[in-house]
């Protein structure tokens, strides 16, 4: 009888801020407490900003809230601890986050959530053979050890699945 091949995950090499500069971050609306989005705002022709400096807009499709981020507003990445994770632009709580007995799980958007799930469920995790020292601390190198441990796999996957069910269409 053949044993099934292990689930593989190949590290795409994303940096720690890859999903923070994506086109969409899901947050909790400060007005109605429902799911809202931080999206890339429309830029004018003179704007040459990119990455973290791109103009952003907070939009809630439930209550109609719309806020534009000012150029001089600080961009801050929060480390979490025992509190909610916040988005770096408007400092609102992320929509996709759950507490487990080991720690706090969070994701910026569904793409981030799916990639985390693929990583956690994989029994074989690969990276490029030419692994450079500066790449060690990419997105997956910075994950807490309790997320990476096989003994916590089921609990972490349950937490990620609970976050997925909270998404609205």
C-alpha positions in Angstrom: 0.0 0.0 0.0 1.3 3.4 -1.0 1.5 6.1 1.7 0.3 9.5 0.6 2.9 12.1 -0.2 3.4 14.8 2.4 1.7 18.1 1.9 4.4 20.5 0.6 4.8 24.2 1.0 7.3 26.1 -1.0 8.2 29.5 0.5 7.4 32.2 -2.0 10.0 34.5 -0.5 7.7 37.2 0.6 9.1 39.9 2.9 7.5 40.7 6.3 5.5 43.6 4.9 4.3 41.9 1.7 0.6 41.8 2.7 0.7 45.2 4.4 1.3 46.8 1.0 -1.3 44.8 -0.8 -4.4 46.3 -2.4 -6.7 45.3 0.4 -6.5 44.9 4.2 -9.7 43.9 6.1 -10.4 45.8 9.3 -13.2 46.4 11.8 -15.1 49.5 10.9 -14.7 52.2 13.7 -18.3 53.3 13.1 -20.4 50.2 12.8 -18.0 47.4 14.0 -18.5 45.4 10.8 -16.0 44.4 8.1 -14.4 47.3 6.3 -11.4 47.6 3.9 -8.3 49.6 3.7 -7.7 49.9 -0.1 -5.3 51.7 -2.4 -6.8 55.1 -3.2 -6.9 56.6 -6.7 -3.7 58.4 -7.3 -3.2 61.5 -9.5 -0.7 61.6 -12.3 1.9 63.5 -10.2 1.9 61.0 -7.4 5.0 58.7 -7.7 4.5 56.9 -4.3 4.7 53.1 -4.1 4.6 50.4 -1.5 3.8 51.7 2.0 3.7 55.3 0.9 0.8 54.8 -1.6 -2.4 56.7 -0.7 -4.9 54.6 1.2 -8.6 54.8 1.9 -10.7 53.2 4.6 -14.1 52.1 3.2 -17.0 50.4 4.9 -19.7 49.0 2.5 -22.1 48.5 5.4 -22.4 52.0 6.9 -20.8 54.1 4.1 -17.8 55.3 6.1 -15.0 56.6 3.9 -11.7 58.1 5.1 -8.6 59.1 3.2 -5.2 58.7 4.8 -3.3 61.9 4.9 0.3 61.9 3.6 1.8 62.9 7.0 -0.1 60.3 9.0 2.3 57.8 10.5 2.6 54.3 9.3 3.0 52.0 12.3 3.3 48.2 12.6 2.1 46.8 15.8 3.6 43.8 17.5 0.4 42.7 19.2 1.2 41.0 22.4 -2.1 40.4 24.2 -4.0 43.1 22.3 -5.6 43.2 18.9 -3.5 43.6 15.8 -4.0 46.9 14.0 -3.6 47.9 10.4 -0.5 50.0 9.7 -2.4 52.9 8.0 -5.5 53.8 10.0 -4.6 51.8 13.2 -8.0 50.0 13.2 -8.3 46.4 14.5 -7.8 43.7 11.8 -10.9 41.8 10.9 -9.1 38.4 10.6 -7.8 37.6 14.1 -8.4 35.0 16.8 -6.9 34.1 20.1 -5.8 30.5 20.8 -4.4 29.1 24.0 -0.9 29.4 22.5 -1.2 32.9 21.1 -2.8 35.4 18.8 -3.4 34.5 15.1 -4.0 37.2 12.5 -4.0 38.0 8.8 -4.3 41.1 6.7 -6.6 39.7 4.0 -7.9 36.4 2.6 -4.8 35.8 0.5 -2.6 36.1 3.6 -5.0 33.8 5.5 -4.8 31.2 2.7 -1.0 31.3 2.5 -0.8 30.9 6.3 -3.1 27.9 6.1 -1.1 26.3 3.4 2.1 26.8 5.4 0.6 25.4 8.7 -1.0 22.3 7.1 2.2 21.4 5.2 4.3 18.6 6.7 7.2 19.5 4.3 8.2 23.1 4.2 10.8 24.1 1.6 12.8 27.2 0.8 15.2 28.1 -2.1 18.4 26.1 -2.0 20.4 29.4 -2.4 18.8 30.7 0.8 20.5 34.0 1.5 21.1 35.2 5.1 19.1 38.4 4.5 16.1 36.3 3.5 16.0 34.2 6.7 13.6 36.6 8.4 11.0 36.8 5.7 7.3 36.4 6.3 7.5 32.7 7.4 10.8 33.1 9.3 9.2 35.6 11.6 6.2 33.4 12.6 6.1 32.5 16.2 7.5 29.0 17.0 4.1 27.8 18.3 2.5 28.3 14.9 5.3 26.3 13.2 5.2 23.3 15.6 3.5 20.1 14.4 1.9 19.5 17.8 -0.1 22.7 17.5 -1.1 22.2 13.8 -4.7 21.1 14.5 -5.4 24.0 16.8 -3.8 26.6 14.6 -5.8 25.3 11.6 -9.0 25.5 13.6 -8.2 29.1 14.4 -7.5 29.9 10.8 -10.7 28.2 9.7 -12.7 30.2 12.2 -11.2 33.4 10.8 -12.2 32.2 7.3 -15.8 31.7 8.3 -15.9 35.4 9.5 -15.4 36.7 6.0 -18.4 38.3 4.4 -19.2 38.0 0.7 
